[in-house]
Amino acid sequence: MKKQLLSILKSDLARSSSIILIATISSNLILFLANLYISKEIGPESFGVFKTVLYFFSFFSLVVDLGINFTLTKYIAEFGSKKKGQIGYMIKWFLKIKFFSYLSLAVLFLIFREEIAVLFLKNASLSYLIIPGILLTVFTIFTSFEVIMLGFQRFKFFAMSQFLNLTTSAILGILMLPFGIFYTILGWSFGPLIGNVFNIKFFFNKKIIRKTKEFDVKSIFLKFSIPMLLTNIIVGLTTLTVPLLSLFFSALSVGYFSFAFIFYFAMLLIPNSMSAVLFPKVSELNGLKRHFDAKNLLKKAFTLYSFIVLIGIIFVILFSRQFITFISEEYLPSLLMFKVLVILGLFFGYNIIYTNYLKGLGKIKKFALLILVQNILLLAISFTLLSVF
């Protein structure tokens, strides 16, 4: 077992994952501390409002993308080995679609901002918070450049983008906090833009979208992007958990849940980081018809992740109460939520890794089904936790 573990740790998967993992963990640590600081400053009830707005517009960031981000990563990686001449044309085609999609949704939200505030925040006077929320959604269009780098398997570029994106959001959010929640959300929204500045520079310096060989991109959009849009909605149910719970429970209860929910997302950092490497590599191997190598890569990912799950469960069982007391005693009432969500996140990590493997193979229906089951379980368990709170 020791020899097998050392072999896995020396593999390309482990090395590439570690780059992304370091950037992701460090930036999410900053993001966590920012959330913790904000939660202490504004209290559980206002924190519930703050997170409801963030999660609501983060969900629609997935919807308005129309499945294009996944498509860019998959087909850039797949074309990279045999169809380099078509990449620039494909990217240009998709960026145009995304621009009109984001613009349309922004206008729609602007028109119905008061209705959104009444439904999810239970207060029409909070409709002004919808404005920075719209900007948060619109600025996610810049993540297109992030996934383009991932498609080219420039993992250092991708890792730096992830770091700057999350870190900038956290820092600007805190700096704007003294001026109110409106400005906190406003500062938070600039992360995707600032995080992709160097990607945008690289993109244009390399003249990636120069006109190349035209081909039928529309068929890819209809056969892969649109199914991925439906998949994005299913995946986004995780992000929509807090807004959905806000329909049934008080902002105070949602605030306590949101605090515990931070740790659920933290548990998904490692499997998501591994998947960021696994997905394009599996896509490339699939394009080369090397299916055995792709399956072997999945086995290595599972073995590596199992050691992490074991350590995580031991920590939750032994040190949860002490950990929350040390971090923020005010949120100790969320102890049960913390334990359940952390353990749930650890086990769901296996599903994250496997579904990204399926996505790399283009098995979208099976991918979507497994993610749907995962998120239905999350919603059901979350609703039950708040019901007994």
DOROKE-31614 format. One line per field, with one value per residue (C-alpha): residue in three letters; chain; x, y, z. Coordinates in nm, 4 decimals. Example, Ala and Ser with C-alpha at 12.3 -4.5 7.8 and 13.67 -1.06 7.14 Angstrom:
BEGIN
residu = c(ALA:SER) $
chaine = c(A:A) $
x = c(1.2300:1.3670) $
y = c(-0.4500:-0.1060) $
z = c(0.7800:0.7140) $
***
This chain:
BEGIN
residu = c(MET:LYS:LYS:GLN:LEU:LEU:SER:ILE:LEU:LYS:SER:ASP:LEU:ALA:ARG:SER:SER:SER:ILE:ILE:LEU:ILE:ALA:THR:ILE:SER:SER:ASN:LEU:ILE:LEU:PHE:LEU:ALA:ASN:LEU:TYR:ILE:SER:LYS:GLU:ILE:GLY:PRO:GLU:SER:PHE:GLY:VAL:PHE:LYS:THR:VAL:LEU:TYR:PHE:PHE:SER:PHE:PHE:SER:LEU:VAL:VAL:ASP:LEU:GLY:ILE:ASN:PHE:THR:LEU:THR:LYS:TYR:ILE:ALA:GLU:PHE:GLY:SER:LYS:LYS:LYS:GLY:GLN:ILE:GLY:TYR:MET:ILE:LYS:TRP:PHE:LEU:LYS:ILE:LYS:PHE:PHE:SER:TYR:LEU:SER:LEU:ALA:VAL:LEU:PHE:LEU:ILE:PHE:ARG:GLU:GLU:ILE:ALA:VAL:LEU:PHE:LEU:LYS:ASN:ALA:SER:LEU:SER:TYR:LEU:ILE:ILE:PRO:GLY:ILE:LEU:LEU:THR:VAL:PHE:THR:ILE:PHE:THR:SER:PHE:GLU:VAL:ILE:MET:LEU:GLY:PHE:GLN:ARG:PHE:LYS:PHE:PHE:ALA:MET:SER:GLN:PHE:LEU:ASN:LEU:THR:THR:SER:ALA:ILE:LEU:GLY:ILE:LEU:MET:LEU:PRO:PHE:GLY:ILE:PHE:TYR:THR:ILE:LEU:GLY:TRP:SER:PHE:GLY:PRO:LEU:ILE:GLY:ASN:VAL:PHE:ASN:ILE:LYS:PHE:PHE:PHE:ASN:LYS:LYS:ILE:ILE:ARG:LYS:THR:LYS:GLU:PHE:ASP:VAL:LYS:SER:ILE:PHE:LEU:LYS:PHE:SER:ILE:PRO:MET:LEU:LEU:THR:ASN:ILE:ILE:VAL:GLY:LEU:THR:THR:LEU:THR:VAL:PRO:LEU:LEU:SER:LEU:PHE:PHE:SER:ALA:LEU:SER:VAL:GLY:TYR:PHE:SER:PHE:ALA:PHE:ILE:PHE:TYR:PHE:ALA:MET:LEU:LEU:ILE:PRO:ASN:SER:MET:SER:ALA:VAL:LEU:PHE:PRO:LYS:VAL:SER:GLU:LEU:ASN:GLY:LEU:LYS:ARG:HIS:PHE:ASP:ALA:LYS:ASN:LEU:LEU:LYS:LYS:ALA:PHE:THR:LEU:TYR:SER:PHE:ILE:VAL:LEU:ILE:GLY:ILE:ILE:PHE:VAL:ILE:LEU:PHE:SER:ARG:GLN:PHE:ILE:THR:PHE:ILE:SER:GLU:GLU:TYR:LEU:PRO:SER:LEU:LEU:MET:PHE:LYS:VAL:LEU:VAL:ILE:LEU:GLY:LEU:PHE:PHE:GLY:TYR:ASN:ILE:ILE:TYR:THR:ASN:TYR:LEU:LYS:GLY:LEU:GLY:LYS:ILE:LYS:LYS:PHE:ALA:LEU:LEU:ILE:LEU:VAL:GLN:ASN:ILE:LEU:LEU:LEU:ALA:ILE:SER:PHE:THR:LEU:LEU:SER:VAL:PHE) $
chaine = c(A:A:A:A:A:A:A:A:A:A:A:A:A:A:A:A:A:A:A:A:A:A:A:A:A:A:A:A:A:A:A:A:A:A:A:A:A:A:A:A:A:A:A:A:A:A:A:A:A:A:A:A:A:A:A:A:A:A:A:A:A:A:A:A:A:A:A:A:A:A:A:A:A:A:A:A:A:A:A:A:A:A:A:A:A:A:A:A:A:A:A:A:A:A:A:A:A:A:A:A:A:A:A:A:A:A:A:A:A:A:A:A:A:A:A:A:A:A:A:A:A:A:A:A:A:A:A:A:A:A:A:A:A:A:A:A:A:A:A:A:A:A:A:A:A:A:A:A:A:A:A:A:A:A:A:A:A:A:A:A:A:A:A:A:A:A:A:A:A:A:A:A:A:A:A:A:A:A:A:A:A:A:A:A:A:A:A:A:A:A:A:A:A:A:A:A:A:A:A:A:A:A:A:A:A:A:A:A:A:A:A:A:A:A:A:A:A:A:A:A:A:A:A:A:A:A:A:A:A:A:A:A:A:A:A:A:A:A:A:A:A:A:A:A:A:A:A:A:A:A:A:A:A:A:A:A:A:A:A:A:A:A:A:A:A:A:A:A:A:A:A:A:A:A:A:A:A:A:A:A:A:A:A:A:A:A:A:A:A:A:A:A:A:A:A:A:A:A:A:A:A:A:A:A:A:A:A:A:A:A:A:A:A:A:A:A:A:A:A:A:A:A:A:A:A:A:A:A:A:A:A:A:A:A:A:A:A:A:A:A:A:A:A:A:A:A:A:A:A:A:A:A:A:A:A:A:A:A:A:A:A:A:A:A:A:A:A:A:A:A:A:A:A:A:A:A:A:A:A:A:A:A:A:A:A:A:A:A:A) $
x = c(0.0000:0.2836:0.4513:0.1237:0.0641:0.4138:0.3590:0.0329:0.1849:0.4571:0.2081:0.1171:-0.2303:-0.0972:0.1566:-0.0920:-0.3615:-0.1235:-0.0677:-0.4408:-0.4996:-0.2511:-0.4027:-0.7580:-0.7028:-0.5102:-0.7678:-1.0605:-0.8958:-0.8951:-1.2537:-1.3512:-1.1887:-1.3698:-1.7030:-1.6202:-1.5310:-1.8445:-2.0622:-1.9231:-1.9612:-2.3189:-2.4622:-2.6448:-2.9610:-2.7868:-2.5370:-2.8303:-2.9436:-2.5906:-2.5372:-2.8840:-2.8000:-2.4558:-2.5805:-2.8820:-2.6784:-2.4007:-2.6605:-2.7731:-2.4102:-2.4161:-2.7440:-2.6549:-2.3301:-2.5432:-2.2998:-2.0311:-1.7543:-1.7557:-1.7721:-1.4679:-1.2596:-1.3586:-1.3202:-1.0075:-0.8436:-0.9828:-0.8983:-0.5530:-0.4176:-0.5591:-0.7660:-0.5673:-0.6820:-1.0446:-0.9949:-0.9819:-1.2993:-1.4852:-1.3866:-1.4921:-1.8288:-1.9037:-1.7945:-2.0491:-2.3287:-2.2236:-2.2234:-2.5868:-2.6908:-2.5421:-2.6848:-3.0374:-3.0350:-2.8999:-3.1866:-3.4408:-3.3115:-3.3089:-3.6756:-3.7857:-3.5480:-3.8291:-4.0104:-3.6860:-3.6295:-3.9829:-3.9638:-3.6177:-3.5358:-3.8951:-3.8430:-3.9090:-3.6900:-3.3887:-3.4354:-3.1320:-2.9162:-3.0199:-2.8128:-2.4669:-2.5980:-2.6591:-2.3048:-2.1786:-2.3472:-2.2336:-1.8671:-1.8561:-1.8363:-1.4636:-1.4294:-1.4441:-1.0740:-1.0070:-1.1629:-0.9870:-0.6551:-0.7771:-0.8653:-0.5119:-0.3998:-0.2107:-0.2748:-0.0558:-0.2578:-0.5804:-0.4574:-0.3506:-0.6912:-0.8683:-0.6513:-0.6930:-1.0632:-1.1555:-0.8979:-0.9963:-1.3632:-1.2865:-1.0549:-1.2741:-1.5791:-1.4182:-1.2856:-1.6362:-1.8101:-1.8036:-2.0204:-2.2908:-2.3956:-2.4630:-2.0989:-1.9758:-2.1552:-2.0332:-1.6706:-1.7231:-1.8383:-1.5048:-1.3202:-1.3739:-1.2607:-0.9422:-0.8661:-0.8549:-0.6602:-0.3427:-0.5440:-0.7062:-0.3647:-0.2241:-0.5336:-0.4967:-0.1158:-0.1332:-0.4077:-0.6086:-0.9289:-0.7666:-0.9806:-0.8985:-1.0710:-1.4495:-1.6628:-2.0056:-1.9830:-2.3612:-2.3814:-2.1457:-2.3564:-2.6789:-2.5417:-2.3084:-2.3559:-2.7354:-2.7317:-2.4594:-2.6910:-2.9427:-2.6573:-2.5483:-2.8944:-2.8676:-2.5152:-2.6308:-2.8852:-2.5951:-2.5562:-2.9328:-2.9664:-2.9530:-3.1930:-3.4392:-3.4182:-3.4778:-3.8246:-3.9212:-3.7038:-3.6089:-3.2984:-3.1586:-3.1879:-3.0512:-2.7591:-2.6657:-2.7006:-2.4909:-2.2093:-2.2057:-2.2498:-1.9145:-1.7496:-1.9482:-1.7970:-1.4559:-1.4781:-1.5304:-1.2097:-0.9861:-1.2104:-1.2845:-0.9134:-0.8372:-1.1270:-0.9980:-0.7010:-0.8883:-1.1539:-0.9313:-0.6896:-0.9738:-1.1122:-0.7745:-0.7383:-1.0934:-1.0126:-0.7142:-0.9291:-0.7072:-0.9961:-0.7915:-0.5535:-0.8497:-0.9965:-0.6590:-0.6391:-0.9757:-0.8577:-0.5518:-0.7719:-1.0015:-0.7105:-0.5489:-0.8765:-0.9587:-0.6709:-0.8089:-1.1601:-1.0277:-0.8423:-1.1436:-1.3886:-1.1545:-1.1269:-1.5053:-1.5708:-1.3066:-1.2747:-1.5890:-1.7076:-1.3608:-1.3055:-1.6258:-1.5712:-1.2254:-1.3399:-1.6645:-1.8497:-2.1495:-2.2222:-2.1961:-2.5732:-2.4868:-2.2712:-2.5023:-2.5260:-2.1474:-2.0919:-2.3505:-2.2499:-1.8757:-1.9145:-2.1628:-1.9168:-1.6381:-1.8426:-1.9852:-1.6256:-1.6168:-1.9151:-1.7516:-1.4440:-1.6401:-1.8857:-1.5998:-1.4552:-1.7900:-1.8016:-1.4613:-1.5955:-1.8959:-2.1426:-2.3585:-2.6811:-2.5156:-2.3172:-2.6364:-2.8254:-2.5578:-2.5256:-2.9045:-2.9192:-2.6406:-2.8125:-3.1551:-2.9965:-2.8250:-3.1511:-3.3448:-3.0844:-3.0471:-3.4234:-3.4376:-3.1503:-3.3237:-3.6582:-3.5135:-3.2953) $
y = c(0.0000:0.2390:0.1713:0.2260:0.5542:0.6822:0.5903:0.7861:1.0887:1.1021:1.0818:1.3687:1.3730:1.4343:1.6973:1.8900:1.8595:1.9900:2.3152:2.3764:2.2440:2.4860:2.7824:2.6693:2.5914:2.9131:3.1300:2.9480:2.9893:3.3639:3.3367:3.1411:3.4000:3.6747:3.4963:3.4408:3.8063:3.9253:3.6822:3.8195:4.1819:4.1691:3.8823:3.5607:3.7286:3.9766:3.7081:3.4964:3.7809:3.8347:3.4676:3.4340:3.7117:3.5688:3.2142:3.3243:3.5141:3.2552:2.9988:3.2094:3.2555:2.8848:2.9079:3.2066:3.0374:2.8000:2.5136:2.6892:2.6863:2.3066:2.2909:2.5139:2.3103:1.9764:2.0638:2.2762:1.9800:1.7356:1.9473:2.0226:1.6902:1.6866:1.9946:2.2961:2.5038:2.5047:2.6169:2.9922:2.9912:2.7852:3.0179:3.3288:3.1730:3.0815:3.4167:3.5954:3.3686:3.4266:3.8046:3.8188:3.5628:3.7632:4.0896:3.9472:3.8036:4.1272:4.3258:4.0704:4.0823:4.4617:4.4700:4.2177:4.3172:4.4066:4.0757:3.8857:4.0749:4.0021:3.6321:3.5454:3.8236:3.8744:4.2502:4.4755:4.7479:4.5217:4.5301:4.7596:4.4531:4.3005:4.5599:4.4423:4.0857:4.1428:4.2703:3.9588:3.7437:3.9575:3.9583:3.5781:3.6025:3.6560:3.2992:3.2057:3.2879:3.0733:2.7619:2.8318:2.8067:2.4844:2.3446:2.4158:2.2367:2.5397:2.4431:2.7158:2.9822:2.8201:2.7926:3.1588:3.2617:3.0630:3.2219:3.5806:3.5380:3.4191:3.6253:3.9481:3.8867:3.8234:4.1210:4.3711:4.2378:4.3043:4.6461:4.7487:4.6047:4.9307:5.0895:4.8200:4.4890:4.6570:4.7581:4.4271:4.2392:4.4998:4.4458:4.0696:4.0798:4.2063:3.8797:3.7103:4.0226:4.0857:3.7143:3.6809:3.9925:3.7989:3.5279:3.7927:3.9414:3.5999:3.5281:3.8373:3.8288:3.4788:3.5894:3.2803:3.4058:3.4929:3.3583:2.9961:2.7075:2.7397:2.4390:2.3572:2.4845:2.4994:2.1205:2.1158:2.3849:2.1895:1.8428:1.9251:2.2818:2.2708:1.9347:2.0854:2.3812:2.1391:1.9802:2.3220:2.3716:2.0351:2.1140:2.4590:2.3127:2.3070:2.6829:2.7282:2.5424:2.8557:3.0647:2.7733:2.7332:3.1082:3.0514:2.8401:2.9503:3.2762:3.4726:3.3889:3.0131:3.0500:3.2464:2.9605:2.7127:2.9309:2.9275:2.5448:2.5352:2.7110:2.3957:2.1733:2.3629:2.3410:1.9625:1.9716:2.1658:1.8622:1.6533:1.9625:2.0399:1.6846:1.6942:2.0142:1.8080:1.4815:1.6290:1.7736:1.4798:1.2295:1.4398:1.4252:1.0492:0.9975:1.1876:0.9563:0.6468:0.5570:0.4467:0.2111:0.4944:0.7158:0.4514:0.3975:0.7713:0.7537:0.4670:0.6657:0.9640:0.7478:0.5895:0.9237:1.0781:0.7879:0.8810:1.2349:1.1118:0.8940:1.1845:1.4131:1.1778:1.1274:1.5046:1.5571:1.2873:1.4066:1.7831:1.9469:2.1227:2.2481:2.3695:2.5761:2.7129:2.8304:2.9748:3.1446:3.0442:3.2510:2.9824:2.6857:2.6205:2.5045:2.2167:1.9401:2.1069:2.1314:1.7629:1.6390:1.8717:1.8087:1.4298:1.4603:1.6737:1.4214:1.1334:1.3410:1.4020:1.0550:1.1449:1.4738:1.2892:1.0161:1.2544:1.4657:1.1472:1.0801:1.4369:1.3929:1.0871:1.2877:1.0746:1.3698:1.1868:0.9647:1.2619:1.4669:1.1828:1.1268:1.4990:1.5293:1.2477:1.4141:1.7526:1.6101:1.4374:1.7630:1.9596:1.6947:1.6676:2.0460:2.0960:1.8321:1.9942:2.3323:2.1772:2.0314:2.3351) $
z = c(0.0000:0.0854:-0.2482:-0.4322:-0.2487:-0.3311:-0.6959:-0.7034:-0.5291:-0.7969:-1.0827:-1.3174:-1.1666:-0.8154:-0.9285:-1.1401:-0.8750:-0.6094:-0.8000:-0.8268:-0.4762:-0.3168:-0.5007:-0.4260:-0.0583:0.0097:-0.1690:-0.0080:0.3308:0.2673:0.1435:0.4549:0.6833:0.4932:0.5423:0.9071:0.9585:0.7806:0.9778:1.3053:1.1993:1.0730:1.2811:1.1776:1.0428:0.8116:0.7193:0.6034:0.3757:0.2471:0.1594:0.0055:-0.2419:-0.3198:-0.3722:-0.5750:-0.8301:-0.8283:-0.9335:-1.2267:-1.3246:-1.4023:-1.5904:-1.8098:-1.9148:-2.1284:-2.0653:-2.2707:-2.0086:-1.9915:-2.3689:-2.4116:-2.1668:-2.3204:-2.6882:-2.6559:-2.4817:-2.7369:-3.0420:-2.9063:-3.0234:-3.3749:-3.4690:-3.3544:-3.6509:-3.5364:-3.1755:-3.2407:-3.4475:-3.1867:-2.8998:-3.0929:-3.1786:-2.8181:-2.6722:-2.8909:-2.7650:-2.4044:-2.4414:-2.5532:-2.2926:-2.0041:-2.1330:-2.1602:-1.8075:-1.6572:-1.8107:-1.6877:-1.3300:-1.3353:-1.4313:-1.1665:-0.8847:-0.6406:-0.6938:-0.6316:-0.3060:-0.1827:-0.2683:-0.1340:0.1132:0.2301:0.2166:-0.0841:0.0663:0.0115:-0.3662:-0.3902:-0.3078:-0.6399:-0.8314:-0.7137:-0.7409:-1.1119:-1.1477:-0.9685:-1.2322:-1.5265:-1.4240:-1.4254:-1.8049:-1.7525:-1.6227:-1.9924:-2.0099:-1.7050:-1.8585:-2.1879:-2.0017:-1.8415:-2.1835:-2.3013:-1.9803:-1.8576:-1.4997:-1.3482:-1.5280:-1.4126:-1.0538:-1.0467:-1.1814:-0.9116:-0.6454:-0.7646:-0.8329:-0.4845:-0.2982:-0.4707:-0.3959:-0.0296:0.0177:-0.1668:0.0168:0.3537:0.2512:0.1428:0.4516:0.6551:0.3844:0.4034:0.2481:-0.0886:-0.1250:0.0175:-0.2622:-0.5115:-0.4102:-0.4111:-0.7742:-0.9101:-0.8393:-1.1790:-1.3657:-1.1699:-1.1447:-1.5216:-1.6187:-1.7007:-1.8800:-2.0984:-2.1725:-2.2676:-2.4754:-2.6909:-2.7050:-2.8506:-3.0918:-3.0055:-3.1702:-3.5006:-3.7834:-3.8508:-4.0194:-3.9903:-3.8984:-3.7615:-3.4013:-3.3791:-3.3665:-3.0656:-2.8991:-2.9483:-2.8747:-2.5850:-2.4520:-2.4217:-2.2386:-2.0186:-1.9505:-1.8052:-1.6166:-1.4881:-1.3432:-1.1706:-1.0457:-0.9387:-0.6990:-0.4517:-0.4838:-0.4815:-0.1498:0.0674:-0.1478:-0.1544:0.2224:0.2603:0.1148:0.4197:0.7109:0.8827:0.7890:1.1346:1.0783:0.7269:0.8708:1.1038:0.8200:0.5865:0.8398:0.8476:0.4712:0.4295:0.5606:0.3248:0.0326:0.1980:0.1927:-0.1843:-0.2475:-0.2828:-0.5130:-0.7235:-0.7518:-0.8581:-1.1029:-1.2614:-1.3765:-1.4352:-1.6656:-1.9431:-1.9237:-1.9614:-2.2492:-2.4212:-2.3659:-2.4863:-2.8055:-2.8559:-2.7832:-2.4858:-2.2634:-2.0464:-1.9510:-1.8648:-1.6353:-1.4692:-1.4016:-1.2258:-1.0035:-0.8979:-0.8111:-0.5950:-0.4096:-0.3366:-0.2199:0.0156:0.2451:0.2694:0.3550:0.6361:0.7974:0.7586:0.9284:1.2252:1.2666:1.2583:1.5166:1.7614:1.7279:1.5824:1.8983:1.9885:1.6332:1.6143:1.9663:1.8635:1.5307:1.6338:1.9509:1.8376:1.5774:1.8139:1.7744:1.4203:1.5558:1.4302:1.0891:1.0814:1.1546:0.9077:0.6228:0.6595:0.6523:0.3671:0.1721:0.2226:0.0831:-0.1998:-0.3058:-0.4599:-0.6709:-0.7777:-0.9032:-1.0805:-1.2474:-1.3826:-1.5284:-1.6969:-1.8200:-1.9810:-2.1634:-2.2804:-2.0819:-1.9887:-1.9007:-1.6431:-1.5123:-1.4697:-1.3016:-1.0371:-0.9626:-0.9397:-0.6845:-0.4862:-0.4769:-0.3960:-0.0978:0.0011:-0.0172:0.1744:0.4504:0.4717:0.5011:0.7744:0.9658:0.9652:1.0553:1.3782:1.4495) $
***
